[in-house]
Amino acid sequence: MFVKRAVFLVLLIVAFTRVADAKKRTYEKGKLIDVSPNYMEFDVLGPSIFPPPQILVGYSFEIQVGGYTYFVKAAMGGLLRFRSQYKPEWSVNDPIEFRFDKSKMFVKRPKGRELQARLMKVVPGTANPSLSPPPSSAPQFRPLLDEPQHGKTLPLGVDFIRVDDICLILSGYVGAGDFFDHIRARKTAGGIEFRKGAQPVETFPESVTIRVIAELGTCTLRERTAEGGSVSSSKIRLDENFMQSIDFAGSWKHGFDDRPAELGPLAEGRIPDPLLVPSYRDWWEYVFKVRSQGVSLNDALVIIMQSPDGKMIARLSARLGSKS
């Protein structure tokens, strides 16, 4: 009898603890712009005459929160769920709740349980954050979370090209140590003024570092049917040789004035898939320096990707203080 009573008390304490923990959780609310399940093939031992089954490993979310879009990857846990057994838990335009616990993120499922997630990127506005104006029906991509080792960065936006059924998605950022930390912009009669603390700041540092990430692979259904981004397949073949042969050019743009930006030595190469759930695409990274001494903070930095014959095929752009 004593043992049964002790076990009952322990279970009661655990139950109250869980209720108390649940009450402490504070969720943020957003609107689900897009959701798609992510699958991976399930390895079967021995020979098989059928294609390997696919299991659900997580979700990709695009969540509108106020004036921002959150790009989120969530991983499934617990029992295996095969693709044939999958039933959607969310629909587009549904409300969705999520919370942060230190460096971790959790998405609340419709029935109350949570999925551990990762915030890949936050961009101003709804949907496509590209500063190179795409058609209004351009697809929403999964840009990476800017994760420099030190200091804040300036996003370069997103652009893409499509050749037949192959898509190349580009994103990037501008880094400069801790230069962008705590810089604030305000409008004045003479234009936009930048300050760092109490001190006015007018120009970029001696140089900035550009990091461009390229995601290459078979287009998704949404990417195939979207307008814009198409390139004639007779001129360009999106493959490894192309990724090794492309070139970059830069310019500083101030109003209608456009002058060349001096690019330093380029480092390039393949990188591991950085997403929480494998995307089964090839990833490339291009890193180079741009001389920026004396350049006004009101200038925009434009980075052009060029084909081997010198033609522009993609454009990324960044402007400090811009919310576009």
Helices and strands as residue ranges (DSSP letters): H 2-24, E 28-41, E 54-65, E 68-75, G 83-85, E 95-101, E 104-108, E 114-124, E 153-163, E 166-175, E 183-188, E 191-196, E 199-201, E 207-218, H 221-225, H 240-245, E 247-254, E 257-261, E 267-271, E 282-291, E 300-306, E 312-318
